[in-house]
Amino acid sequence: QVPLVESGGGLVQAGGSLRLSCVASGRAFSMYHLGWHRQAPGKERELVARIGPGGITYYADSVKGRFTISRDNAKNTVYLQMNSLKPEDTAVYYCAARRSGQLRYDYWGQGTQVAVSS
């Protein structure tokens, strides 16, 4: 099991910034692929950003240039720095983890709410 706990969500005005954190209690954090996902009301869950064990990253087009994913293996933590926030970024954000060679994210956090006002 890899329990994940997100934090850092909140209410922010358009153009503002937030940093989300996700702390894992697993024993082998450094070998996991980590992803940030979000789900807005009435919409499907979507992958926002991911980072692999070697630091290779991916971003959805909608957040590219505004969001940055990073990890600190010594702290068992993955971050999502969100800048220039837009109202359409409003969603519940979830972190997730998977092992190399697995197709699905098997471990999920409880989610943290991000609300961006216009």
N, CA, C and O atoms as a Tinker XYZ file with bonds, in Angstrom:
   472  protein
     1  N      0.818000   -1.181000    0.000000    73     2
     2  CA     0.000000    0.000000    0.000000    64     1     3
     3  C      0.867000    1.252000    0.000000    63     2     4     5
     4  O      1.938000    1.284000    0.606000    81     3
     5  N      0.387000    2.276000   -0.687000    73     3     6
     6  CA     1.062000    3.566000   -0.727000    64     5     7
     7  C      0.035000    4.636000   -0.382000    63     6     8     9
     8  O     -0.525000    5.248000   -1.292000    81     7
     9  N     -0.228000    4.880000    0.869000    73     7    10
    10  CA    -1.160000    5.946000    1.241000    64     9    11
    11  C     -0.641000    7.311000    0.802000    63    10    12    13
    12  O      0.536000    7.624000    0.979000    81    11
    13  N     -1.526000    8.113000    0.232000    73    11    14
    14  CA    -1.182000    9.436000   -0.265000    64    13    15
    15  C     -2.106000   10.471000    0.361000    63    14    16    17
    16  O     -3.312000   10.251000    0.468000    81    15
    17  N     -1.542000   11.592000    0.772000    73    15    18
    18  CA    -2.315000   12.654000    1.401000    64    17    19
    19  C     -1.982000   13.970000    0.733000    63    18    20    21
    20  O     -0.844000   14.436000    0.794000    81    19
    21  N     -2.984000   14.578000    0.087000    73    19    22
    22  CA    -2.802000   15.862000   -0.574000    64    21    23
    23  C     -3.097000   17.010000    0.383000    63    22    24    25
    24  O     -3.846000   16.864000    1.349000    81    23
    25  N     -2.494000   18.150000    0.090000    73    23    26
    26  CA    -2.781000   19.371000    0.813000    64    25    27
    27  C     -2.442000   20.563000   -0.075000    63    26    28    29
    28  O     -1.793000   20.408000   -1.110000    81    27
    29  N     -2.878000   21.737000    0.326000    73    27    30
    30  CA    -2.521000   22.955000   -0.378000    64    29    31
    31  C     -3.618000   23.572000   -1.212000    63    30    32    33
    32  O     -3.441000   24.664000   -1.753000    81    31
    33  N     -4.748000   22.899000   -1.330000    73    31    34
    34  CA    -5.848000   23.468000   -2.087000    64    33    35
    35  C     -6.477000   24.637000   -1.359000    63    34    36    37
    36  O     -6.191000   24.889000   -0.188000    81    35
    37  N     -7.334000   25.345000   -2.068000    73    35    38
    38  CA    -8.001000   26.482000   -1.477000    64    37    39
    39  C     -8.665000   27.346000   -2.516000    63    38    40    41
    40  O     -8.816000   26.955000   -3.673000    81    39
    41  N     -9.059000   28.524000   -2.088000    73    39    42
    42  CA    -9.720000   29.498000   -2.945000    64    41    43
    43  C     -8.728000   30.582000   -3.337000    63    42    44    45
    44  O     -8.035000   31.137000   -2.484000    81    43
    45  N     -8.662000   30.880000   -4.617000    73    43    46
    46  CA    -7.720000   31.872000   -5.109000    64    45    47
    47  C     -8.349000   32.629000   -6.268000    63    46    48    49
    48  O     -9.180000   32.082000   -6.994000    81    47
    49  N     -7.960000   33.877000   -6.443000    73    47    50
    50  CA    -8.440000   34.665000   -7.564000    64    49    51
    51  C     -7.708000   34.289000   -8.844000    63    50    52    53
    52  O     -6.573000   33.814000   -8.812000    81    51
    53  N     -8.373000   34.508000   -9.963000    73    51    54
    54  CA    -7.731000   34.270000  -11.249000    64    53    55
    55  C     -6.419000   35.038000  -11.332000    63    54    56    57
    56  O     -6.333000   36.200000  -10.937000    81    55
    57  N     -5.406000   34.366000  -11.853000    73    55    58
    58  CA    -4.079000   34.946000  -11.933000    64    57    59
    59  C     -3.193000   34.620000  -10.753000    63    58    60    61
    60  O     -1.988000   34.870000  -10.794000    81    59
    61  N     -3.769000   34.069000   -9.707000    73    59    62
    62  CA    -3.014000   33.729000   -8.521000    64    61    63
    63  C     -2.322000   32.388000   -8.625000    63    62    64    65
    64  O     -2.341000   31.742000   -9.672000    81    63
    65  N     -1.706000   31.976000   -7.520000    73    63    66
    66  CA    -0.918000   30.746000   -7.483000    64    65    67
    67  C     -1.263000   29.911000   -6.268000    63    66    68    69
    68  O     -1.675000   30.430000   -5.231000    81    67
    69  N     -1.086000   28.613000   -6.415000    73    67    70
    70  CA    -1.187000   27.663000   -5.323000    64    69    71
    71  C     -0.137000   26.588000   -5.529000    63    70    72    73
    72  O      0.256000   26.301000   -6.660000    81    71
    73  N      0.314000   25.999000   -4.442000    73    71    74
    74  CA     1.187000   24.844000   -4.523000    64    73    75
    75  C      0.555000   23.681000   -3.784000    63    74    76    77
    76  O      0.319000   23.754000   -2.579000    81    75
    77  N      0.287000   22.619000   -4.503000    73    75    78
    78  CA    -0.250000   21.411000   -3.926000    64    77    79
    79  C      0.885000   20.477000   -3.533000    63    78    80    81
    80  O      1.905000   20.396000   -4.217000    81    79
    81  N      0.694000   19.779000   -2.432000    73    79    82
    82  CA     1.663000   18.795000   -1.969000    64    81    83
    83  C      0.967000   17.465000   -1.764000    63    82    84    85
    84  O     -0.217000   17.413000   -1.429000    81    83
    85  N      1.702000   16.407000   -1.965000    73    83    86
    86  CA     1.189000   15.065000   -1.738000    64    85    87
    87  C      2.285000   14.256000   -1.074000    63    86    88    89
    88  O      3.356000   14.057000   -1.647000    81    87
    89  N      2.017000   13.793000    0.126000    73    87    90
    90  CA     2.989000   13.046000    0.912000    64    89    91
    91  C      2.598000   11.579000    0.931000    63    90    92    93
    92  O      1.449000   11.233000    1.205000    81    91
    93  N      3.558000   10.727000    0.641000    73    91    94
    94  CA     3.343000    9.293000    0.629000    64    93    95
    95  C      4.034000    8.646000    1.813000    63    94    96    97
    96  O      5.082000    9.106000    2.266000    81    95
    97  N      3.438000    7.577000    2.308000    73    95    98
    98  CA     4.038000    6.836000    3.415000    64    97    99
    99  C      4.611000    5.493000    2.970000    63    98   100   101
   100  O      5.009000    4.689000    3.813000    81    99
   101  N      4.662000    5.237000    1.682000    73    99   102
   102  CA     5.216000    4.004000    1.168000    64   101   103
   103  C      6.717000    3.909000    1.390000    63   102   104   105
   104  O      7.383000    4.904000    1.674000    81   103
   105  N      7.230000    2.702000    1.257000    73   103   106
   106  CA     8.636000    2.455000    1.550000    64   105   107
   107  C      9.557000    2.672000    0.353000    63   106   108   109
   108  O     10.770000    2.795000    0.524000    81   107
   109  N      9.000000    2.722000   -0.852000    73   107   110
   110  CA     9.811000    2.839000   -2.057000    64   109   111
   111  C      9.286000    3.958000   -2.955000    63   110   112   113
   112  O      9.011000    3.744000   -4.136000    81   111
   113  N      9.154000    5.128000   -2.391000    73   111   114
   114  CA     8.592000    6.263000   -3.107000    64   113   115
   115  C      9.349000    6.587000   -4.384000    63   114   116   117
   116  O      8.740000    6.915000   -5.402000    81   115
   117  N     10.671000    6.496000   -4.338000    73   115   118
   118  CA    11.496000    6.948000   -5.448000    64   117   119
   119  C     11.281000    6.151000   -6.730000    63   118   120   121
   120  O     11.601000    6.643000   -7.813000    81   119
   121  N     10.754000    4.952000   -6.638000    73   119   122
   122  CA    10.585000    4.128000   -7.823000    64   121   123
   123  C      9.202000    4.248000   -8.456000    63   122   124   125
   124  O      8.918000    3.580000   -9.450000    81   123
   125  N      8.355000    5.079000   -7.902000    73   123   126
   126  CA     6.994000    5.227000   -8.409000    64   125   127
   127  C      6.887000    6.368000   -9.410000    63   126   128   129
   128  O      7.559000    7.394000   -9.302000    81   127
   129  N      6.018000    6.150000  -10.386000    73   127   130
   130  CA     5.544000    7.238000  -11.229000    64   129   131
   131  C      4.426000    7.946000  -10.476000    63   130   132   133
   132  O      3.595000    7.302000   -9.835000    81   131
   133  N      4.408000    9.258000  -10.552000    73   131   134
   134  CA     3.455000   10.064000   -9.813000    64   133   135
   135  C      2.685000   10.972000  -10.760000    63   134   136   137
   136  O      3.256000   11.549000  -11.685000    81   135
   137  N      1.399000   11.090000  -10.523000    73   135   138
   138  CA     0.575000   11.934000  -11.367000    64   137   139
   139  C     -0.376000   12.787000  -10.560000    63   138   140   141
   140  O     -0.856000   12.386000   -9.499000    81   139
   141  N     -0.640000   13.969000  -11.080000    73   139   142
   142  CA    -1.693000   14.825000  -10.567000    64   141   143
   143  C     -2.856000   14.793000  -11.550000    63   142   144   145
   144  O     -2.674000   14.998000  -12.750000    81   143
   145  N     -4.036000   14.539000  -11.035000    73   143   146
   146  CA    -5.261000   14.505000  -11.822000    64   145   147
   147  C     -6.247000   15.505000  -11.238000    63   146   148   149
   148  O     -6.108000   15.943000  -10.096000    81   147
   149  N     -7.235000   15.854000  -12.031000    73   147   150
   150  CA    -8.283000   16.720000  -11.511000    64   149   151
   151  C     -9.626000   16.320000  -12.096000    63   150   152   153
   152  O     -9.710000   15.758000  -13.188000    81   151
   153  N    -10.666000   16.621000  -11.347000    73   151   154
   154  CA   -12.012000   16.361000  -11.801000    64   153   155
   155  C    -12.898000   17.545000  -11.433000    63   154   156   157
   156  O    -13.079000   17.862000  -10.258000    81   155
   157  N    -13.441000   18.184000  -12.450000    73   155   158
   158  CA   -14.359000   19.292000  -12.264000    64   157   159
   159  C    -15.784000   18.767000  -12.272000    63   158   160   161
   160  O    -16.038000   17.697000  -12.826000    81   159
   161  N    -16.719000   19.492000  -11.672000    73   159   162
   162  CA   -18.108000   19.048000  -11.656000    64   161   163
   163  C    -18.641000   18.787000  -13.056000    63   162   164   165
   164  O    -18.508000   19.631000  -13.942000    81   163
   165  N    -19.243000   17.623000  -13.257000    73   163   166
   166  CA   -19.821000   17.274000  -14.530000    64   165   167
   167  C    -18.834000   16.874000  -15.603000    63   166   168   169
   168  O    -19.227000   16.655000  -16.748000    81   167
   169  N    -17.565000   16.773000  -15.262000    73   167   170
   170  CA   -16.548000   16.421000  -16.244000    64   169   171
   171  C    -15.811000   15.152000  -15.835000    63   170   172   173
   172  O    -15.840000   14.741000  -14.675000    81   171
   173  N    -15.156000   14.548000  -16.806000    73   171   174
   174  CA   -14.348000   13.370000  -16.540000    64   173   175
   175  C    -13.048000   13.754000  -15.862000    63   174   176   177
   176  O    -12.541000   14.862000  -16.036000    81   175
   177  N    -12.520000   12.827000  -15.091000    73   175   178
   178  CA   -11.216000   13.026000  -14.486000    64   177   179
   179  C    -10.152000   13.077000  -15.576000    63   178   180   181
   180  O    -10.187000   12.292000  -16.523000    81   179
   181  N     -9.220000   13.992000  -15.442000    73   179   182
   182  CA    -8.177000   14.134000  -16.442000    64   181   183
   183  C     -6.805000   14.206000  -15.788000    63   182   184   185
   184  O     -6.657000   14.695000  -14.668000    81   183
   185  N     -5.822000   13.715000  -16.499000    73   183   186
   186  CA    -4.442000   13.812000  -16.057000    64   185   187
   187  C     -3.933000   15.220000  -16.329000    63   186   188   189
   188  O     -4.040000   15.724000  -17.447000    81   187
   189  N     -3.387000   15.843000  -15.313000    73   187   190
   190  CA    -2.856000   17.193000  -15.426000    64   189   191
   191  C     -1.357000   17.176000  -15.670000    63   190   192   193
   192  O     -0.859000   17.873000  -16.555000    81   191
   193  N     -0.639000   16.384000  -14.892000    73   191   194
   194  CA     0.812000   16.310000  -14.993000    64   193   195
   195  C      1.290000   15.010000  -14.391000    63   194   196   197
   196  O      0.638000   14.448000  -13.511000    81   195
   197  N      2.425000   14.529000  -14.861000    73   195   198
   198  CA     3.020000   13.340000  -14.281000    64   197   199
   199  C      4.536000   13.473000  -14.288000    63   198   200   201
   200  O      5.107000   14.233000  -15.070000    81   199
   201  N      5.172000   12.720000  -13.403000    73   199   202
   202  CA     6.622000   12.706000  -13.315000    64   201   203
   203  C      7.075000   11.292000  -13.005000    63   202   204   205
   204  O      6.510000   10.620000  -12.142000    81   203
   205  N      8.097000   10.848000  -13.715000    73   203   206
   206  CA     8.616000    9.515000  -13.535000    64   205   207
   207  C      9.748000    9.461000  -12.534000    63   206   208   209
   208  O     10.186000   10.496000  -12.033000    81   207
   209  N     10.230000    8.258000  -12.238000    73   207   210
   210  CA    11.350000    8.109000  -11.294000    64   209   211
   211  C     12.588000    8.893000  -11.709000    63   210   212   213
   212  O     13.330000    9.379000  -10.855000    81   211
   213  N     12.818000    9.021000  -13.015000    73   211   214
   214  CA    13.972000    9.754000  -13.504000    64   213   215
   215  C     13.739000   11.227000  -13.728000    63   214   216   217
   216  O     14.640000   11.930000  -14.186000    81   215
   217  N     12.551000   11.711000  -13.417000    73   215   218
   218  CA    12.259000   13.127000  -13.533000    64   217   219
   219  C     11.629000   13.556000  -14.843000    63   218   220   221
   220  O     11.399000   14.749000  -15.046000    81   219
   221  N     11.341000   12.622000  -15.739000    73   219   222
   222  CA    10.677000   12.974000  -16.988000    64   221   223
   223  C      9.250000   13.394000  -16.692000    63   222   224   225
   224  O      8.538000   12.719000  -15.949000    81   223
   225  N      8.836000   14.502000  -17.270000    73   223   226
   226  CA     7.526000   15.075000  -16.969000    64   225   227
   227  C      6.634000   15.133000  -18.189000    63   226   228   229
   228  O      7.096000   15.107000  -19.329000    81   227
   229  N      5.359000   15.212000  -17.923000    73   227   230
   230  CA     4.337000   15.409000  -18.939000    64   229   231
   231  C      3.317000   16.395000  -18.384000    63   230   232   233
   232  O      3.003000   16.380000  -17.194000    81   231
   233  N      2.805000   17.254000  -19.265000    73   231   234
   234  CA     1.760000   18.192000  -18.884000    64   233   235
   235  C      0.646000   18.187000  -19.908000    63   234   236   237
   236  O      0.889000   18.095000  -21.111000    81   235
   237  N     -0.564000   18.285000  -19.425000    73   235   238
   238  CA    -1.682000   18.504000  -20.325000    64   237   239
   239  C     -1.525000   19.862000  -20.998000    63   238   240   241
   240  O     -0.994000   20.801000  -20.406000    81   239
   241  N     -1.989000   19.958000  -22.233000    73   239   242
   242  CA    -1.854000   21.209000  -22.967000    64   241   243
   243  C     -2.499000   22.382000  -22.234000    63   242   244   245
   244  O     -2.024000   23.514000  -22.325000    81   243
   245  N     -3.563000   22.111000  -21.522000    73   243   246
   246  CA    -4.298000   23.165000  -20.859000    64   245   247
   247  C     -3.519000   23.828000  -19.724000    63   246   248   249
   248  O     -3.843000   24.946000  -19.324000    81   247
   249  N     -2.494000   23.149000  -19.202000    73   247   250
   250  CA    -1.736000   23.693000  -18.082000    64   249   251
   251  C     -0.275000   23.931000  -18.416000    63   250   252   253
   252  O      0.459000   24.481000  -17.595000    81   251
   253  N      0.156000   23.538000  -19.582000    73   251   254
   254  CA     1.559000   23.664000  -19.966000    64   253   255
   255  C      2.001000   25.121000  -19.910000    63   254   256   257
   256  O      1.329000   26.010000  -20.433000    81   255
   257  N      3.129000   25.345000  -19.276000    73   255   258
   258  CA     3.641000   26.691000  -19.116000    64   257   259
   259  C      3.157000   27.390000  -17.873000    63   258   260   261
   260  O      3.700000   28.429000  -17.495000    81   259
   261  N      2.140000   26.839000  -17.224000    73   259   262
   262  CA     1.598000   27.435000  -16.008000    64   261   263
   263  C      1.833000   26.569000  -14.775000    63   262   264   265
   264  O      2.048000   27.089000  -13.680000    81   263
   265  N      1.793000   25.252000  -14.953000    73   263   266
   266  CA     1.955000   24.317000  -13.843000    64   265   267
   267  C      3.308000   23.640000  -13.929000    63   266   268   269
   268  O      3.840000   23.434000  -15.020000    81   267
   269  N      3.863000   23.294000  -12.780000    73   267   270
   270  CA     5.117000   22.564000  -12.709000    64   269   271
   271  C      5.000000   21.444000  -11.690000    63   270   272   273
   272  O      4.644000   21.682000  -10.536000    81   271
   273  N      5.298000   20.226000  -12.117000    73   271   274
   274  CA     5.316000   19.093000  -11.208000    64   273   275
   275  C      6.762000   18.806000  -10.813000    63   274   276   277
   276  O      7.669000   18.890000  -11.640000    81   275
   277  N      6.963000   18.471000   -9.558000    73   275   278
   278  CA     8.294000   18.138000   -9.072000    64   277   279
   279  C      8.168000   17.127000   -7.945000    63   278   280   281
   280  O      7.083000   16.908000   -7.408000    81   279
   281  N      9.289000   16.518000   -7.595000    73   279   282
   282  CA     9.272000   15.543000   -6.509000    64   281   283
   283  C     10.507000   15.689000   -5.652000    63   282   284   285
   284  O     11.573000   16.079000   -6.129000    81   283
   285  N     10.352000   15.374000   -4.388000    73   283   286
   286  CA    11.446000   15.350000   -3.435000    64   285   287
   287  C     11.416000   13.973000   -2.799000    63   286   288   289
   288  O     10.647000   13.723000   -1.871000    81   287
   289  N     12.255000   13.087000   -3.303000    73   287   290
   290  CA    12.228000   11.709000   -2.831000    64   289   291
   291  C     12.632000   11.580000   -1.367000    63   290   292   293
   292  O     12.170000   10.678000   -0.668000    81   291
   293  N     13.485000   12.472000   -0.908000    73   291   294
   294  CA    13.901000   12.430000    0.489000    64   293   295
   295  C     12.746000   12.721000    1.430000    63   294   296   297
   296  O     12.755000   12.291000    2.583000    81   295
   297  N     11.753000   13.449000    0.944000    73   295   298
   298  CA    10.588000   13.788000    1.746000    64   297   299
   299  C      9.349000   12.996000    1.362000    63   298   300   301
   300  O      8.273000   13.228000    1.912000    81   299
   301  N      9.485000   12.069000    0.430000    73   299   302
   302  CA     8.344000   11.288000   -0.052000    64   301   303
   303  C      7.198000   12.194000   -0.489000    63   302   304   305
   304  O      6.036000   11.940000   -0.170000    81   303
   305  N      7.533000   13.240000   -1.211000    73   303   306
   306  CA     6.549000   14.255000   -1.552000    64   305   307
   307  C      6.608000   14.615000   -3.033000    63   306   308   309
   308  O      7.687000   14.733000   -3.615000    81   307
   309  N      5.441000   14.786000   -3.628000    73   307   310
   310  CA     5.325000   15.312000   -4.979000    64   309   311
   311  C      4.535000   16.613000   -4.903000    63   310   312   313
   312  O      3.572000   16.724000   -4.144000    81   311
   313  N      4.953000   17.592000   -5.695000    73   311   314
   314  CA     4.350000   18.915000   -5.673000    64   313   315
   315  C      3.737000   19.257000   -7.021000    63   314   316   317
   316  O      4.152000   18.744000   -8.060000    81   315
   317  N      2.759000   20.119000   -6.984000    73   315   318
   318  CA     2.237000   20.735000   -8.193000    64   317   319
   319  C      2.155000   22.235000   -7.952000    63   318   320   321
   320  O      1.279000   22.713000   -7.231000    81   319
   321  N      3.072000   22.967000   -8.558000    73   319   322
   322  CA     3.054000   24.418000   -8.490000    64   321   323
   323  C      2.147000   24.941000   -9.588000    63   322   324   325
   324  O      2.375000   24.668000  -10.766000    81   323
   325  N      1.131000   25.683000   -9.217000    73   323   326
   326  CA     0.138000   26.172000  -10.159000    64   325   327
   327  C      0.182000   27.693000  -10.172000    63   326   328   329
   328  O     -0.126000   28.341000   -9.172000    81   327
   329  N      0.563000   28.250000  -11.302000    73   327   330
   330  CA     0.628000   29.691000  -11.485000    64   329   331
   331  C     -0.383000   30.133000  -12.530000    63   330   332   333
   332  O     -0.897000   29.321000  -13.298000    81   331
   333  N     -0.658000   31.422000  -12.548000    73   331   334
   334  CA    -1.584000   32.000000  -13.524000    64   333   335
   335  C     -2.884000   31.215000  -13.586000    63   334   336   337
   336  O     -3.355000   30.857000  -14.666000    81   335
   337  N     -3.448000   30.956000  -12.441000    73   335   338
   338  CA    -4.645000   30.123000  -12.366000    64   337   339
   339  C     -5.830000   30.776000  -13.062000    63   338   340   341
   340  O     -5.997000   31.996000  -13.053000    81   339
   341  N     -6.644000   29.921000  -13.662000    73   339   342
   342  CA    -7.824000   30.335000  -14.393000    64   341   343
   343  C     -9.058000   29.695000  -13.771000    63   342   344   345
   344  O     -8.944000   28.656000  -13.119000    81   343
   345  N    -10.228000   30.288000  -13.955000    73   343   346
   346  CA   -11.442000   29.677000  -13.419000    64   345   347
   347  C    -11.644000   28.234000  -13.878000    63   346   348   349
   348  O    -12.176000   27.419000  -13.125000    81   347
   349  N    -11.231000   27.913000  -15.085000    73   347   350
   350  CA   -11.391000   26.554000  -15.583000    64   349   351
   351  C    -10.467000   25.547000  -14.906000    63   350   352   353
   352  O    -10.588000   24.345000  -15.145000    81   351
   353  N     -9.547000   26.017000  -14.066000    73   351   354
   354  CA    -8.720000   25.123000  -13.266000    64   353   355
   355  C     -9.450000   24.631000  -12.024000    63   354   356   357
   356  O     -8.949000   23.756000  -11.318000    81   355
   357  N    -10.615000   25.176000  -11.753000    73   355   358
   358  CA   -11.388000   24.771000  -10.587000    64   357   359
   359  C    -11.745000   23.293000  -10.677000    63   358   360   361
   360  O    -12.352000   22.851000  -11.653000    81   359
   361  N    -11.369000   22.537000   -9.660000    73   359   362
   362  CA   -11.592000   21.094000   -9.650000    64   361   363
   363  C    -11.097000   20.532000   -8.327000    63   362   364   365
   364  O    -10.453000   21.223000   -7.538000    81   363
   365  N    -11.411000   19.275000   -8.105000    73   363   366
   366  CA   -10.759000   18.517000   -7.047000    64   365   367
   367  C     -9.513000   17.887000   -7.650000    63   366   368   369
   368  O     -9.584000   17.216000   -8.679000    81   367
   369  N     -8.386000   18.105000   -7.012000    73   367   370
   370  CA    -7.115000   17.601000   -7.503000    64   369   371
   371  C     -6.681000   16.396000   -6.685000    63   370   372   373
   372  O     -6.737000   16.409000   -5.455000    81   371
   373  N     -6.250000   15.359000   -7.383000    73   371   374
   374  CA    -5.832000   14.116000   -6.767000    64   373   375
   375  C     -4.407000   13.775000   -7.183000    63   374   376   377
   376  O     -4.033000   13.966000   -8.340000    81   375
   377  N     -3.624000   13.279000   -6.258000    73   375   378
   378  CA    -2.352000   12.692000   -6.635000    64   377   379
   379  C     -2.502000   11.181000   -6.675000    63   378   380   381
   380  O     -3.357000   10.608000   -6.000000    81   379
   381  N     -1.660000   10.550000   -7.470000    73   379   382
   382  CA    -1.731000    9.111000   -7.650000    64   381   383
   383  C     -0.340000    8.564000   -7.929000    63   382   384   385
   384  O      0.558000    9.293000   -8.350000    81   383
   385  N     -0.180000    7.274000   -7.688000    73   383   386
   386  CA     1.109000    6.624000   -7.879000    64   385   387
   387  C      0.935000    5.279000   -8.564000    63   386   388   389
   388  O     -0.072000    4.597000   -8.378000    81   387
   389  N      1.926000    4.911000   -9.354000    73   387   390
   390  CA     1.956000    3.603000   -9.977000    64   389   391
   391  C      3.395000    3.145000  -10.101000    63   390   392   393
   392  O      4.320000    3.958000  -10.132000    81   391
   393  N      3.573000    1.846000  -10.171000    73   391   394
   394  CA     4.898000    1.293000  -10.387000    64   393   395
   395  C      5.261000    1.308000  -11.860000    63   394   396   397
   396  O      4.381000    1.295000  -12.722000    81   395
   397  N      6.544000    1.336000  -12.150000    73   395   398
   398  CA     7.008000    1.173000  -13.516000    64   397   399
   399  C      6.536000   -0.173000  -14.043000    63   398   400   401
   400  O      6.624000   -1.186000  -13.350000    81   399
   401  N      6.039000   -0.177000  -15.262000    73   399   402
   402  CA     5.526000   -1.393000  -15.856000    64   401   403
   403  C      4.040000   -1.587000  -15.679000    63   402   404   405
   404  O      3.447000   -2.447000  -16.331000    81   403
   405  N      3.429000   -0.811000  -14.817000    73   403   406
   406  CA     1.989000   -0.845000  -14.625000    64   405   407
   407  C      1.335000    0.248000  -15.461000    63   406   408   409
   408  O      1.905000    1.325000  -15.639000    81   407
   409  N      0.154000   -0.027000  -15.967000    73   407   410
   410  CA    -0.542000    0.924000  -16.821000    64   409   411
   411  C     -1.442000    1.872000  -16.039000    63   410   412   413
   412  O     -1.711000    2.986000  -16.490000    81   411
   413  N     -1.897000    1.450000  -14.900000    73   411   414
   414  CA    -2.833000    2.233000  -14.123000    64   413   415
   415  C     -2.193000    2.793000  -12.862000    63   414   416   417
   416  O     -1.249000    2.230000  -12.308000    81   415
   417  N     -2.743000    3.919000  -12.432000    73   415   418
   418  CA    -2.379000    4.453000  -11.128000    64   417   419
   419  C     -3.194000    3.694000  -10.082000    63   418   420   421
   420  O     -4.419000    3.815000  -10.037000    81   419
   421  N     -2.527000    2.931000   -9.263000    73   419   422
   422  CA    -3.197000    2.050000   -8.316000    64   421   423
   423  C     -3.432000    2.688000   -6.955000    63   422   424   425
   424  O     -4.261000    2.209000   -6.181000    81   423
   425  N     -2.722000    3.747000   -6.662000    73   423   426
   426  CA    -2.817000    4.383000   -5.357000    64   425   427
   427  C     -3.217000    5.834000   -5.530000    63   426   428   429
   428  O     -2.649000    6.559000   -6.347000    81   427
   429  N     -4.203000    6.245000   -4.749000    73   427   430
   430  CA    -4.794000    7.577000   -4.889000    64   429   431
   431  C     -4.947000    8.264000   -3.550000    63   430   432   433
   432  O     -5.209000    7.627000   -2.530000    81   431
   433  N     -4.780000    9.567000   -3.570000    73   431   434
   434  CA    -5.079000   10.363000   -2.401000    64   433   435
   435  C     -6.556000   10.691000   -2.315000    63   434   436   437
   436  O     -7.341000   10.305000   -3.180000    81   435
   437  N     -6.923000   11.400000   -1.275000    73   435   438
   438  CA    -8.335000   11.714000   -1.030000    64   437   439
   439  C     -8.821000   12.932000   -1.805000    63   438   440   441
   440  O    -10.027000   13.160000   -1.899000    81   439
   441  N     -7.912000   13.708000   -2.355000    73   439   442
   442  CA    -8.263000   14.886000   -3.125000    64   441   443
   443  C     -8.205000   16.163000   -2.311000    63   442   444   445
   444  O     -8.411000   16.155000   -1.097000    81   443
   445  N     -7.923000   17.259000   -2.995000    73   443   446
   446  CA    -7.945000   18.580000   -2.380000    64   445   447
   447  C     -8.613000   19.551000   -3.341000    63   446   448   449
   448  O     -8.327000   19.548000   -4.538000    81   447
   449  N     -9.499000   20.375000   -2.815000    73   447   450
   450  CA   -10.301000   21.266000   -3.639000    64   449   451
   451  C     -9.527000   22.517000   -4.019000    63   450   452   453
   452  O     -8.910000   23.162000   -3.170000    81   451
   453  N     -9.565000   22.852000   -5.299000    73   451   454
   454  CA    -9.020000   24.106000   -5.799000    64   453   455
   455  C    -10.154000   24.870000   -6.455000    63   454   456   457
   456  O    -10.818000   24.353000   -7.353000    81   455
   457  N    -10.376000   26.083000   -6.016000    73   455   458
   458  CA   -11.411000   26.936000   -6.580000    64   457   459
   459  C    -10.797000   28.258000   -7.007000    63   458   460   461
   460  O    -10.150000   28.937000   -6.209000    81   459
   461  N    -11.001000   28.622000   -8.264000    73   459   462
   462  CA   -10.441000   29.844000   -8.820000    64   461   463
   463  C    -11.589000   30.756000   -9.219000    63   462   464   465
   464  O    -12.406000   30.407000  -10.071000    81   463
   465  N    -11.644000   31.902000   -8.612000    73   463   466
   466  CA   -12.719000   32.845000   -8.879000    64   465   467
   467  C    -12.315000   33.815000   -9.981000    63   466   468   469
   468  O    -11.135000   34.110000  -10.169000    81   467
   469  N    -13.313000   34.301000  -10.701000    73   467   470
   470  CA   -13.081000   35.251000  -11.775000    64   469   471
   471  C    -13.334000   36.682000  -11.344000    63   470   472
   472  O    -13.180000   37.604000  -12.145000    81   471
